[in-house]
């Protein structure tokens, strides 16, 4: 059974930092592009950052220069380092695994990030 398990969310003040982690099943990790998405109530889920199986990265304009995505293939894990957090970063953050040859994506259960003073 494929699993993605996020951790690291929480409450942080504006300007602070958090690091999200996602532990993935080894059966899919190496062949997957791994992404972080976020969603707030009443809005569509949006892409935050993605890292390909070869390490290439892409970021939403709203987080460029503040967030960094990375992956550890040995641990089958992907991380999102979030710095200079803003209240508008408040959302549930989801980990995603996507393989170009498969019609099915995998999602984690989500972790809440709240940026507030």
C-alpha positions, 0 to 999 in steps of 0.5 A: 500500500502506497503511503505519503505521511506529512509532518512538521506543520504548526503555528508560527509567527509572521517572518518565522520558519517551518520545515515540512517533511513527507515520508513516502513509500519506497515503491514509488518514490524514486520514479516520482516527481514529488510536490507540495500543494496547499489548500485553504477553505473555499479555494482550489488546491494550488501547487507550491513546489515540485521536485523531479526525480532528477532533482529539477525544481519549480516553485509558485511565484508566491513562494520563490525565494522563501521556500525550498523543496528538496528530496532525500532518495535514500530516505524516500522523503521530500522536504519543504523549508519555508522561511519568511512566512506570511499570513497568506501562507496559512493553509493545509499543505499536502504532499503529492507523488506523480509518475508520468507513466501512471494516471494515478497520483498519490496524496498525503493526509495534509498538515496544517500550517498557520502563520499568525501573531 
